[in-house]
Amino acid sequence: AQKITQTQPGMFVQEKEAVTLDCTYDTSDPSYGLFWYKQPSSGEMIFLIYQGSYDQQNATEGRYSLNFQKARKSANLVISASQLGDSAMYFCAMREGSTGTASKLTFGTGTRLQVTL
Amino acid sequence: NAGVTQTPKFRILKIGQSMTLQCTQDMNHNYMYWYRQDPGMGLKLIYYSVGAGITDKGEVPNGYNVSRSTTEDFPLRLELAAPSQTSVYFCASSPARFKQFFGPGTRLTVL
């Protein structure tokens, strides 16, 4: 079974609107972390936001927030006030295991976001 | 700080050739990782290291080897290159189990 599922291959959003990128995950480990990375057309991987499985509140980083629903095993990324520069591939990733173990990440297949005028 | 650097940026190999992808980080991170990204896909873990002298296999290790003699360097060796190894290779490092810092990637084509 897929550990990380991103069901939206592509999304369009108008500039200044909010957009939600979906991510569901599968793990039996009680300790895990969820990450979102942005990959622009230039190819580099840019860290956006992190949510730990024991974190009580949803993570926020500027215009990015993570809608973490543990019971549904979902970790959707919300981008508010979209900008043209947000056009990129977005990857959801999961780290399993507790403190002291390497942060091996399992990635989803990504969602390509296109911001339009 | 330069962060994570990778060389070369691009490389074309013939089938059966070997090469080493270099990765260096200057953040004194214990953990380092190698991923590959095939077209239209997410990244898959090849090998990782939790410190100098300690390496372990990831999800797709076949056809690759690694070594970690220093904290800074984590080279990835391809022996007997095959077309299936055409990919973009990313090196990353992390201080612990939190976010990973990625290098700019190496685009490898095997013909």
Chai-1 contact restraints between the chains, C-beta under 6 A:
chainA,res_idxA,chainB,res_idxB,connection_type,confidence,min_distance_angstrom,max_distance_angstrom,comment,restraint_id
A,G43,B,G105,contact,1.0,0.0,6.0,A-B,restraint_1
A,E44,B,P104,contact,1.0,0.0,6.0,A-B,restraint_2
A,M45,B,F102,contact,1.0,0.0,6.0,A-B,restraint_3
A,F47,B,K99,contact,1.0,0.0,6.0,A-B,restraint_4
A,Y50,B,K99,contact,1.0,0.0,6.0,A-B,restraint_5
A,F91,B,G42,contact,1.0,0.0,6.0,A-B,restraint_6
A,A102,B,Y31,contact,1.0,0.0,6.0,A-B,restraint_7
A,A102,B,Y48,contact,1.0,0.0,6.0,A-B,restraint_8
A,A102,B,V50,contact,1.0,0.0,6.0,A-B,restraint_9
A,S103,B,S94,contact,1.0,0.0,6.0,A-B,restraint_10
A,S103,B,R97,contact,1.0,0.0,6.0,A-B,restraint_11
A,K104,B,L45,contact,1.0,0.0,6.0,A-B,restraint_12
A,K104,B,Y48,contact,1.0,0.0,6.0,A-B,restraint_13
A,F107,B,G42,contact,1.0,0.0,6.0,A-B,restraint_14
A,F107,B,L43,contact,1.0,0.0,6.0,A-B,restraint_15
A,G108,B,G42,contact,1.0,0.0,6.0,A-B,restraint_16
A,T109,B,M41,contact,1.0,0.0,6.0,A-B,restraint_17
A,T109,B,G42,contact,1.0,0.0,6.0,A-B,restraint_18
A,G110,B,G42,contact,1.0,0.0,6.0,A-B,restraint_19
